Amino acid sequence: MKRDKPFPPHTRFDYYECYENIALENLFPYQFNLGIKDRLDLQDQLAGIGLEVTQGIDPNQREIESLFTKIIYDGKADTAKLEKKIEKLGGNERAVF
């Protein structure tokens, strides 16, 4: 993965679990030594704690953001087709561009 690019659409780990892991370890570097697991999503075996990561975002909004990312970063993307999908989901690509 490249540092200046978004996560690929399919990865071994969930984007939000990775994001939460990075955020917590940066905010509390001495309190956590978290690893990404299946259940609970983030676990610190030594401390005996675990966190389940959930998302509080509308599925349509998540899809809209994913489509915007494809428009911005994927040079081969069919922009017109993606813009139509965004509008169908209730988004407006003009708000970003």
C-alpha positions in Angstrom: 0.0 0.0 0.0 1.1 3.5 -0.7 1.1 6.1 2.0 -0.4 8.9 -0.2 -3.2 6.7 -1.6 -6.4 5.3 -0.1 -6.7 1.7 1.0 -7.5 -0.7 -1.9 -11.2 -1.8 -1.9 -10.3 -5.3 -0.7 -7.7 -5.8 2.0 -7.0 -8.5 4.6 -8.0 -6.1 7.3 -11.0 -3.8 7.6 -10.1 -0.1 7.0 -12.0 1.1 10.0 -10.4 -1.4 12.3 -6.9 -0.3 11.1 -7.9 3.3 11.5 -9.1 2.8 15.0 -5.9 0.8 15.9 -3.7 3.6 14.6 -5.8 6.3 16.4 -5.8 4.6 19.7 -2.1 3.7 19.7 -1.2 7.3 18.7 -3.5 8.8 21.4 -2.5 6.3 24.1 0.9 4.8 23.1 1.7 3.4 26.5 -1.8 2.1 27.4 -2.4 -0.2 24.3 -0.5 -2.8 22.4 -3.4 -3.7 20.1 -3.5 -6.4 17.4 -6.2 -6.8 14.8 -8.1 -10.0 15.3 -11.4 -11.5 14.2 -13.5 -11.1 17.4 -13.0 -8.8 19.2 -11.6 -6.6 16.4 -8.8 -5.1 18.4 -7.2 -7.0 21.2 -4.4 -6.4 23.8 -3.6 -9.9 25.0 -1.4 -8.7 27.9 -3.9 -6.2 29.3 -6.8 -8.6 28.7 -8.9 -6.1 26.8 -10.6 -6.0 23.4 -12.6 -3.6 21.3 -15.3 -4.2 18.7 -15.2 -1.6 16.0 -18.5 -0.5 14.6 -19.4 2.2 12.0 -22.0 4.9 12.5 -22.3 5.9 8.9 -25.2 5.6 6.5 -24.4 2.8 3.9 -25.3 5.1 1.0 -22.9 7.8 2.3 -20.2 5.2 2.6 -20.8 4.1 -1.0 -20.8 7.7 -2.2 -17.4 8.3 -0.5 -16.0 5.2 -2.0 -17.1 6.3 -5.5 -15.6 9.8 -5.0 -12.3 8.1 -4.0 -12.4 6.1 -7.3 -13.0 9.2 -9.3 -10.1 11.0 -7.6 -7.5 8.2 -7.5 -8.4 5.7 -10.2 -7.2 7.2 -13.6 -9.0 4.4 -15.4 -12.4 4.9 -13.7 -15.5 5.7 -15.9 -16.2 9.1 -14.2 -19.5 9.7 -15.9 -20.8 6.3 -14.7 -19.6 6.9 -11.2 -21.1 10.3 -11.1 -24.5 8.8 -12.1 -24.2 6.3 -9.3 -23.4 9.1 -6.8 -26.5 11.0 -7.9 -28.6 7.9 -7.6 -27.4 7.4 -4.0 -28.4 11.0 -3.2 -24.9 12.6 -3.5 -23.8 15.5 -5.6 -20.4 15.2 -7.2 -20.4 19.0 -7.8 -20.1 19.6 -4.1 -16.6 18.1 -4.2 -15.3 19.2 -7.6 
